[in-house]
Amino acid sequence: MHSPTIPLYSTSIFPPKLHIFTPSRRLFSRTVLLQHRMASFSRIGVSSEVGGVRSSSGGDDGVGTLMEFVGKGGVDVGDELVVLFHHIQYACKRIAALVASPFNSTLGKHSGLEGGGGAGGSDRDAPKPLDIVSNEIILSSLRNSGKVAVMASEEDDFPVWITDDGPFVVVTDPLDGSRNIDASIPTGTIFGIYNRLVELDHLPKEEKAMLNSLQSGLKLVAAVYVLYSSATILCTSFGSGTHAFTLDHSTGDFILTHPNIKIPPRGQIYSVNDARYFDWPQGLRQYIDTVRQGKGKYPKKYSARYICSLVADFHRTLMYGGVAMNPRSHLRLVYEANPLSFLVEQAGGRGSDGKIRILSIQPVKLHQRLPLFLGSPEDIEELESYGDVQQKVNPGYEV
Ligand SMILES: O=P(O)(O)OC[C@H]1O[C@](O)(COP(=O)(O)O)[C@@H](O)[C@@H]1O
């Protein structure tokens, strides 16, 4: 019996006809393509220079791919980062295909690997095969890029040294939310990208791999999350705004769909696992009780939304505002809190541990966990004003 071949894109079976995001490279002449690119990037405050002429032309059709955006006609993040992004987007397209594949059901199941949990977690935190496959996909892409010195992953106990002259350090949570994968609930991948610390080059590999991976979030060069949901969305920032791209499955391009995201200064949604209410400190209970009743600084009743998949909860919060939180020390500073805080700050929001700015916390351990609150600036400020919002009781929960 043949084992099934899993195509990355099923375009040969049902080629989807997308009229909203016209595939640029195939249908447009180069001149028209450049006009479109200049038009779409100038809308987000990025001026384009073609043939020595700086354009300020406007336009509103939004055509532009991720690779055009990061390249010379776009924000021009530099050739090395462009190459890295090419490999990162490729890895994420493979993961998107994997999580949507009819053949992932056996991979997604618990497999007897439980009981370890690479990063010292409980059975519930043990990696599942899809996490591991995603981790391998990312590692292989980063290796192929030739641009990464070290990768630190939530799935590995220690960082992996890849190549001495790679200019970048990549930290990643390869597949967050995977515990819900069997129910087809959205999942996501998170990346943080730093420069390699050349002043550490003389150190032994293990030591420099660790120290490079423990850089402060303030030194992030770029951050990315990819949401695998009804749409596959890649959201990124290079330190000048947060921009999201939607995967066009017919061409394999990520198309700029959300330039310069601005989180609403105040939302009307809170996102938390409130079955933990009785383990919460007084301040957090009071805050949630207050906004639920519409008795907070914003005189309207809040709604609750909680997917229990960090990237999905974060993405919704970025779009609609409000606050997404996990008040117990569960999420990781290096792989989750720092990259997402960078992205929310670049969109005008805030990332806090309930007391201080996430990006100001110097990581001391690779798998360090902490309470995490991300969202609209006014909501985070109000929440912090309750003082006592970090959940100290962390008994371990079965589901
Ligand atoms: O159990 P809680 O406290 O609701 O935590 C849920 C959070 O944990 C995560 O599932 C990540 O945890 P894991 O790394 O153990 O998978 C997030 O996607 C989600 O936001």
The ligand as an SDF file (V2000), in Angstrom:
LIG
                    3D

 20 20  0  0  0  0  0  0  0  0999 V2000
   -4.2130   26.4630   30.8440 O   0  0  0  0  0  0  0  0  0  0  0  0
   -4.2240   27.9360   30.6640 P   0  0  0  0  0  0  0  0  0  0  0  0
   -3.6950   28.6370   31.8650 O   0  0  0  0  0  0  0  0  0  0  0  0
   -5.5660   28.4480   30.2520 O   0  0  0  0  0  0  0  0  0  0  0  0
   -3.1610   28.2560   29.5360 O   0  0  0  0  0  0  0  0  0  0  0  0
   -3.4890   28.2900   28.1900 C   0  0  0  0  0  0  0  0  0  0  0  0
   -2.3350   28.7980   27.4060 C   0  0  0  0  0  0  0  0  0  0  0  0
   -1.3840   27.7800   27.3510 O   0  0  0  0  0  0  0  0  0  0  0  0
   -1.0380   27.5170   26.0040 C   0  0  0  0  0  0  0  0  0  0  0  0
   -1.8000   26.4110   25.5650 O   0  0  0  0  0  0  0  0  0  0  0  0
    0.4200   27.2330   25.9140 C   0  0  0  0  0  0  0  0  0  0  0  0
    0.6860   26.2000   26.8080 O   0  0  0  0  0  0  0  0  0  0  0  0
    1.5940   24.9940   26.3650 P   0  0  0  0  0  0  0  0  0  0  0  0
    2.8910   25.6020   25.9790 O   0  0  0  0  0  0  0  0  0  0  0  0
    1.6610   24.1110   27.5590 O   0  0  0  0  0  0  0  0  0  0  0  0
    0.8900   24.3590   25.1810 O   0  0  0  0  0  0  0  0  0  0  0  0
   -1.4720   28.7390   25.2460 C   0  0  0  0  0  0  0  0  0  0  0  0
   -1.7290   28.5150   23.8810 O   0  0  0  0  0  0  0  0  0  0  0  0
   -2.6970   29.1590   25.9910 C   0  0  0  0  0  0  0  0  0  0  0  0
   -2.8890   30.5350   25.8710 O   0  0  0  0  0  0  0  0  0  0  0  0
  1  2  2  0
  2  3  1  0
  2  4  1  0
  2  5  1  0
  5  6  1  0
  6  7  1  0
  7  8  1  0
  7 19  1  0
  8  9  1  0
  9 10  1  0
  9 11  1  0
  9 17  1  0
 11 12  1  0
 12 13  1  0
 13 14  2  0
 13 15  1  0
 13 16  1  0
 17 18  1  0
 17 19  1  0
 19 20  1  0
M  END
$$$$
